Every structure is written in structure tokens, then in C-alpha cells.
């Protein structure tokens, strides 16, 4: 049994098939924790299924489908717990998946968030794209992981089986200290979905919290369950939200020069989409830049408010000082162990 109040909160939207497949493992291996499904106005029979088969699971029904960010914010305001475990509906958990992370976070109040090792449900020897064994970013805001750089997924051979501080923890399975979550006002509603966890972790780090991975806990993630990775909508959200995250949180002296350079790289990616016959993704990148400009004033206000928070210090610890795009595509570095030159403070 758990000594702290722990709430496992699964955000659901038309995910009945995943709830049917994976909720049993959550119930079996989460003794002592509250189990909650927060539903974003599903149009399938998710709620009927839950009420009929799992009446012990608390259901919170959000008023509309406002995505991952606002969906969780609305639901978590109704949850009383010391620790939230934000869990995708397409994740299979394993025995004793909660305890190692909870023990780590109990041992150090500065740990605001933590994730387990995340492996691919369909290829269980491989790390999973969404979080692998802990996330990092480069100086231009490109995310990558221990075990995953762009589309190169490593086999899990125990090479990352040690507890360590990382830059971000994945929203696919994120343990977060409730106090830290609300100190930074939760997720940014403007994100809708994708990269909101990187923004959250960066903001928590900026007021003194740290983010860890604890590979003693392992889960298996299907990935792409709600929004397929080939979706232009996902391309739009990733490119836009990446720019917002960089603008809001980076403290570079020449921030907008860095953002401009990043946008040039986005342009190269857009042209690559076009040449490969993915016109919808080309236009998604263009649309992402337009949306970024529309939200720029709001983003800068949030940046100013963040810098005014007590204890703000702008953390860059764990940021890769080089360009991961150049390191990977030009220099051929495919594995995290091949990288060096990370900020130490």
C-alpha cells in the first residue's frame, strides 16, 4: 500500500479499445492509488464501458474536448493527491511500477517530475519514441531521448538502467508532484497537445525543481494511439508548440536570433516534406509558424510572468549545447551515448 495520496489519471478521448486492453493492468498493479479516467467528451462508448465493467474507477467528464493540456488541467483541479501519475490510455504497466518512482520522489522534495523507462508495446526490446529513458533538448529546442534520437530507436540492453536527472519527462507516463504542477499553473492550455510536458518540465526547472527518470519502473507504450504520427495535425502542433516552448522558456541573450534560426530549420523540414510528396505536412509547418505569430504576444506575457515568479533562475542544465539536427543527420550520431557537451548548471 502507498503512504502518500497517489492518483493515476488517464485522459481519454474515444479510447474505449485501449481502456479495455490496458486498464486491467493498471488496476492490477496500482494497489493503494486512486484510479481516475478523465474523459474529453468521447463520442464512443467509453463511459458506458467503464460504468458497466469498472465501477470502482472514478470518471471525470470534461465539458469539451480541449486536448491533452486543458483536459488534464480541468480534471486535476478535481483530484486530491500529493502525486499525479499522468498515464496515456495506450500504456501497459507492470508489477511494482509506482513504488520505485514514488520512493525516489519522496526522498527529495526538489524532484518535481519523474518518468519510468518506456518501451515499445509492439516491439518490447526497443525503447518507445515518446519518452524512452528520459528526455533532453538541444539549444534550439529540438527534443530527443536516452534511447531515441529522431526516428532512431535503440534496443534496450540495460545501457540506460540507472536513475538520473533528465531535462523532461514524457506525458505518456509522467509522475508529477502536485505542489510543483500548480506552482507553475499546470499545463499551458494553448498547446492543446504535444510538447506540453516539455514546457511544463522546463517551467518547473526554472523555479528550482528537477526532473528524473527511474528505470527500475518499466511500462510499455503503443504510441500514436490518439493522433497518428503521420497526421498533419500532429506536425502542426509539434512545430508550433516547439517554437512557443523555446520562446517562453529560453533565456538566451539573442533569443529571437535563435528562434529565427530555428524557423529556418523548420523551413528546410517543410521543403523536405514537399519533395517527399507530403504536401499536407508542408502546409502544416507553414500554418504552425502563422499560429506561432498569432500567439506570440500571449507567449511573451507568459514568459514575463514566469520570470517574475519567486525562485526563478532559468535552468539550462541538461540542454545539449550543440545542434542535434546537425549531430544526427550530418555527423551520423544515432545514439545518446555518442553525445557529449551538455550544460551542467
N, C-alpha and C positions, 0 to 999 in steps of 0.2 A: 504494500500500500504506500501511497505517496503522502508525505508530510505537508507539502505545500499545495495550495489550490492550483491545479493544472487543468486547463481547458483545451481539449483538442477540437479545433473549429475547422470544419470542412465547408468551403464555399462551393455551392452547387448551382449549375445552370444547365438544365436539360441533361443531367449526367446520371440518370437512373441506372444505365447499364454499368457504369463504374461503381456506383453505390452498391449495386447487387453483387458485384465481383469483389470489391475491396473493403467494404465496410466490415464484413465479418472478421478480417484480420485486425482491424483497428479495435473492435470491441474485445476480441480475444486477448490482445496484447497491451491493453491500456487500463489495466485494473487500477482503480483509485482516481482516475481522471474523469472529468466531465467530458462527454462526447456530444458535440453540437453540430448540426448541419444548418448552415445559413443559406437560404435559397434566394437566388436573384430572379424571382418571378419565372420559374421554369414553366414551359408550356407542355412538357411531357408529364408522365405520371409519377415523378419523383416523390412528391409529398404523399400521395396515396400509398405508394410502395413503403415509405418509411413508417407511416402510421399503422399500416397493416402488419409489417414484419418486425419493426424495431421501435415499439412504443417507448422503450427506455431511452431512446435518443431524443434529445431536445431539438426542436425545429424552430428556427427563427426565420420568418418570411420578410424579406426586404420589400419595400414598396415598389421598386422597379429594378430593371437590370442596368445598373450603373457601373458594371465592370468589377474587376478584382479590387481596385483601390477603395472606392467608395463602398462597395459591397461589404468588405471587411470592416471598414470604419463604422458603418451603421450597425453591423452585428456585434462588434466587440464592445460597443458602448452599453450593450445589454448583458455583458458577461462579467461576472465577478470571479477573478482569478489573479494569482500572483504571476503566473506564466501562461502565455498563449502559445499553443502549438498550431501554426497555420499549415494546414495539410491539404494538398490537392486531392480531389476525389479519385484520381487515377494512380494512387500510390498504394503499394502493398507494404505494410510494416512488418517487422519481425519481433520475435521474442526479446524482451528487455530493451526495446528501442528508446524508451523515455528515460529510464533511470540514469544511464551514463551522462547524458546531457544535463539532466536536472542536477546531478551531483556536481558537475563542473560549474554550472551557473550559481548554485548555492555557495560554492567555495569562494566566489569572487564577485562582489557586487558591481564591479566595473564591466562585467560581461553583459552587454545589452541584448545580444542575439547569438544564436548558435545553430548549426545545421549538422545532420548526420552525414555519413558517406552515402551518396546516391548512385545506385547502379541502374542499368537499363533493364526494365522488366522483361523485355523480349530477347535480350542478349545479356544474360546475367553476369558474364565475365567482363563486360565493358562498363566504364563509367557512363553516366547519363548526362546528356547535353546540358540540361537546365541548371545543374549545380555541382555535379561531380563530387570532388572532395574539397570544396571551398572556393570562393570567387575572388578575383582580383580585377583591377582595371589598369590600363596604361595612361600615360599623361594626356592623351586625347579622349579619354573616357571609354575606350573600347573594352568590353568585359571579356574575360576568359577565366579558366578554372585550373586548379590542380587536377589533371586528368582530361582536360578538354580545351583545345585551342582552336577557335573557329569550328570547323566541322571534323576535326581530327579527334577521335575518341580513343583514349588509351585503354588497354586491358588492365584490369585490377590485379596486380601481382603483389599487393601489400606495400607498394612503394610510397603510398601516402597514408599509411596506417599509424599516424601519430597526431596527437592533439596539437593544434597550432592556431595562432591568430591569423585571420584572413581579412580581406577588405569587405566582402559582402557575403551574406548567406542567402541561399535561394528561397524564394517564396513557395516553391513546391513543397518544402518541408522546413519551415522556419520556427524555431523556438525563440520567443522574444519576451523579455521582461516587461510586464505590463506597465510598470512605472516609467521605463525608458520610452516605450511606444508612445505614451500620451504626453511625455515631456516635449517631444518633437511634433506633437499633434497628429500622430499616426501617419498613414499613407497620404500622399498628395492626390486628391480626387481628380485633378486634371489629367493624370496619367491614364486613367481607365484600366489599362492592363499593360504589362511588360515593362521591366526595369524599375518598377516602383519599389522593389525590395532593395535595389542598389542605392536608390535615392534615400530610402529610409535608413539603411545602414550608414551611409555617409553622414547624414544629419546627426545620427546618434554618436558617431565617432567625433563629430565636430564639437560636441559638448562633453566629451570625455569618456564615453563608453567604448568598449572593444567588442569585436565580432570574432567568433571562433568556429572551428569545425571539430567535431568529436567523432572520429571514425569507429569508435567502439560501438556506435549505433549505426545500423545499416537499414536502408529502405530501398525499394525498387519502384521506379517511376516509369509509367508508359510514355508520357510526354506527348505534347501536341493534341491532347485529348479534347480540349475545348476550341482551340484555334490552331488549325493545321499550320505547320512551319512553312508550308508553301503558299500560305494565304497572303495576298497583297495587303490586307488589313493588318496582319502582323508585321509586315515590312514597314508600313506606315508608322505604326506605334513604336517599333523599335528605333527607327531613325529619329523620329520626333522626340521621343522621351529621352534618348541618349543625349541629344543637344540640350534639352531642358536640364537634365541632371548635371551636365558639365557646367552650364551657365550658372545654375543655382548654387552649386557647392564648391567649385574650384576657386582657389584664391590666387591664381597665377597673376603676376604683375601685368602681363599683357593678355588678359583673359580673352578679349574679343579677337585678338590676332590668332589665339589658339582655336577659338570657335570657328573663325573664318577658314583656317587651315583644315579643320575637321570637316567643314562643309564642302571644301574642295575634294576631300577624300570621298565624301558621300557622292559627289558628282561623278567621280570615277566609277564608284559602285553602280550608280544609276546607268551609266553608259554601258557597263558590263552586262547589266540586266537586259538592256535593249539589244545588244549584239547577240546575246544568247537566246533572243526571241521571247523574253519575258517583259513585254511592253507594260503589262499591268503593274509590275513591280517598279519599273522605271518611273511611271507616273506616281506611284505610291511614295517614292523618295521625294519627288518634286512637291507633292501635296504635304509631306511631312515638314519640309522647310517652310512652306507657306503657313502651316499651322503653328510652327515654332515662332514665327514672327508675330502672329496674332496673339500668342500667349506671352510674348516677351515682357511686356510691361508688368503683367501679373507675376512672372518668374522673377523679375528684378526686385519686386516688392517682397517676395518671399525670401530672396537672398538677403535683403536688408534686415528683415525681421529675424532671420536666422543668426546673422552676425551680432544682433543685439541681445541674444539670449545669454543668460548667466553661464559662465564657464566656456564660452565659445573660444576655440583655439585653432580651427581649421586644420584638421588632421589629413596628412598625406601619407601616413605610414602604410606601407603595403602597395603603394602606387608604383607601377613599373615605369621607370624613368625614360624608357625608350618607346618607340612606336611598334606595337605588337603586329600591326599590319606588315610593316617592313621586315620585322624579325621573322615572321612566319612565311609570307609569300615570296620574299626576296632572298632571305638568308636561310630559309628552309628549316626553321626551328619549329618542330611539331610537338614537343613535349615540355611540360612545365619545368622539368629538371634541367633543361637546356638553357633556361633563362636565368639571368642574374641582374644586378643593378636595380634593386628595389629600394624605395625610400625606407629608412629605418626609424624615422621620427616624424 
